[in-house]
Amino acid sequence: MNPMSLENKVVMITGAAQGIGRSIAEMAVELGAKLMLVDMNAEKLDEVIDELGKDKARAYCGSVTDAGFVNTTVTDGVKTFGAIHALVNNAGIVQAAMVNKMEESQWDAVIEVNLKGAFLCLQAVGKHMIESAKAGESAPGSIVNVSSDAGRRGTIGQINYGAAKSGMLGLTMSAAREWGRYGIRVNSACFGIIETEMTETIRSEKFIDKYMAQIPMGRIATSEEASKPVCFLISDAASYVTGQHLSINGGYHIGF
């Protein structure tokens, strides 16, 4: 028996066309899941679908900030697959600037995608899971909100990102308290520095030594190392875990 098996599970992943989202998709398929993959990049999304197989994954191209698109996606997913058993709220963007130089548009863009988008997806999928619970399903689903150490300890040059990721922790705890009675689990995956396109700047020669000095394990994580804990949280192996913030950071942030 594999406690992390995702056989007969339908998993919706946002920001699935590259980086951590794509890695989660690849691992979820290996564990037996059927996937709903959401992203704004149609070309890259098609590449992922071709790689995983059209019998295992379905593409939904659009913005998580569009409530109409999100609701239509969830409705189509339920109609196509019969249910949605897990959501990974992974979509996110970065627009860096120091606090005193940040434009209002930069603040709004990051909060819209990283926080509002996560809320819209959580709400839409959560409504479906509640209906499943009321219909008699004992374990209707699991939601993982992808947060960051930036939301737990702050970050220089990305106050918008840090605020959004901190807000993700609030989404997690509130939804976990409200929906626990339905058997819906909600957790956060808090990443440190993962080897993706989004972290190219901080992994550059200019900044890398400063960050490496703060990581007890002394290295940057691969996207595969990031995807395994997420798949654990959406699997039945974490059936009694909810409202928690799992750090995947090599010790970059250590705390209660």
N, C-alpha and C positions, 0 to 999 in steps of 0.2 A: 504494500500500500504506500502510495506517495501522498503525504498529508498536504502537499502544495499543489496537488492536481487541480487543474481548471477544466477538466472534462465536463461537457454539457453546460459550461458557463459562457455567458455573453458579456463581453467587457467593452465598455466605451472609453476610449482614450483620446483626450484632446492634445493638440500640439504633437500629433503623432507622426509627422512627416520627416522628422530628423531628431538627432540628439537623444536625450533620455526617453522621450516619447516613443521614438522608433525602436529603441532597445527594449523597452517594456513590451511593445507589440510583438517583437520577435520572440521574446521569452514566453509571453503568454500563449502564443501559438504552439510553442514547443511543449507547453504544459497542457495543451488540449483545448484552449479557448477558441471561441468564435469572436471576431472583433468588429467593432464600429470605430472607424478611425476618422478623427476630425482634425482638419487643418485648413489654413487659407491658401497654402501652396499646392495647387492642383497637380502640377507636374511632379513634384516630389512625392505627393500622396499616391499618385498612380504608380510610381516606382516601388513604393512599399507594398502596394496591393499586388503588383506583379511578382514581387519577391515572395510574399507570403502565400499567395494563391487566392484567386477570386472566390473559391469555395470556402475560404476561411476568414476573409475580411471584406468589409464593405466600406467604401469611401464616402465621406460627407464633407464637401468643400464649402467653407463659410466661416464667419466670425462668431466666436463665443460671446461677443458683446451684443449680438443681435438676438433678442429674446425670441422673435418669431422663428429664426433659423434653428435655435436650440430646441424649441418645443416641437418643431416639425421633424427634426432629426430623431428625437426621442420617440415620437409617435411612429415614425417609419421603422425605427429599430425594433420596437415592440411588435409591430405588424409583421416584419420580416422574420425575426428570430423567435418571437413568442414571449420574450422577456428580456430585461437587462438586469444582470446579476451584479455588475460592478461598474464603477465609474472611477477613472483616474483623471483628476483635474490637473493637467500638466501644462496647458497652454500658458505662455508667458513671453513678455518682451522686456528689453532693457533700453532705457534712454538716459544715459549718464550725464550728470552735471553736479557741480557743487551746490549746496543749498542756496547760497546767495546769488547764484547765477542761473538757477533752474527756471525755465519758462513754464508758465501755467499749462501750456499745451503738452509739455513733457510729463508733468505731473498727471494730467488727466489721462493721457494715453496709457501709461503704465497701470494706473489704478483701474481703468476701464477693462483692460485685458486680464491682468493678473488677479484682480479681486472681484470686480463685478462679473466678469465672465465665469469665474469659478462659482460664484453664488448662483448665477442663472442655470448653470449645468447641474449643480447640486440640487437646486430646487426642482427642476424638471424631472430629473431621474428619481429624486426622493419621492415625489408624488406618485410615480409609477410603483416604486417599492412599497409604499404605504398601502396602495391598492392591493398589491400581491399579499401583503401581510393580512389585510382584512379578509382576503379570499381564502386564508388558511395556510399560507406559506410560512413556515416557522423561521426560516433564515432567508428573508427576501433579498438581502444584498449588502454590499460593502462599498464604501466610498473612501478614496485616498486623495487628499488634497496635497499637492506637491508644494511644500514651503521651502524655507532656506534658513541657513544660519544667519543670513542678513536680517531676518525677521526676529531673531532671538538675541542678537548681540549688537545690531546696528552695522552700518557699512558706510564707507567714505565715498562720496560722489554718486550715491544712488539712494537718496532719501525716499524717493518715490517707490522704488523696488522694495526697500526695507519695510516701508509702511504697508505695502500691499502684502508682503509675505508674512508680516506680523498679523495682519488682518485675517490671513488664511488660518492661523492658529485659532482665532476667535470663531471663525466659521466652523471649524472642526469641533471645538468643545461645545458650542451651542447646539449644533445639529446632533451631536452624539447624545446630549442630555434629552433633547426633544424626541429623538427617534429610537432610543434604546428600547422603549416599550414595544416597538414593532419588530425588534430583532435586527434593525438596520445598524450596522457598525460604521463609524466615521473616524478616520485617523489621518494624521499628517505624516508625510515623509519629508524630513528636514535635511536638505543636502548641504554639504560643504562645497568644495571645489571639485567639479566633475569635468572630465576631458570632453568638452563639447564646443561647438562653434560659439556659443554664448559666453564662454569663459576665456576666449582667446586673449583678451586684453589683460586680464589679471594673471594669465599664465605666461605673459610675455617676459622677456629678460628684465624689463624695467621693474616689474612688481613681484615676480615669482619667489625670489629669495625671502622677501618679507612674509609672504604667506606660508612658505614651506617651514619657516622657523616656528610657526604656530601650530603645525600639525604633528602631533606625537608620532604618528606612524610614518612620517617623513616622505610621503608621496601623494600624488593626485590620483583620485579614483577614476576607473574606467566607467563608461556608461553601463556596461554589463553589471558591474558591482552595484550600481545605483538601481538597476531594474530588479534584481533579486529580492531585496527587502520589500519593494512595492508589491511584487507578486505574492510574497508571503502575506502581506496585509490584506490582500483581496481574496486570499484562499481560505479554506476551512481550517488551515493550521493556526489561524489567528481568530478562531471563532469566539473567543472570550476577551478579545482586545478591542476596546473602543475609547474614543476621546483622548488618545495618546499621540505624542509627537516623537516619532522615531528618528534619532539622529544618525545620518549616514555620512560621516565626515572625517573618519580617521582620527577623531579626538580633537578636532579644531574647536568645537564647543563642547565643554563637559560641564554638566550641572544637574541639579535635581529635576 
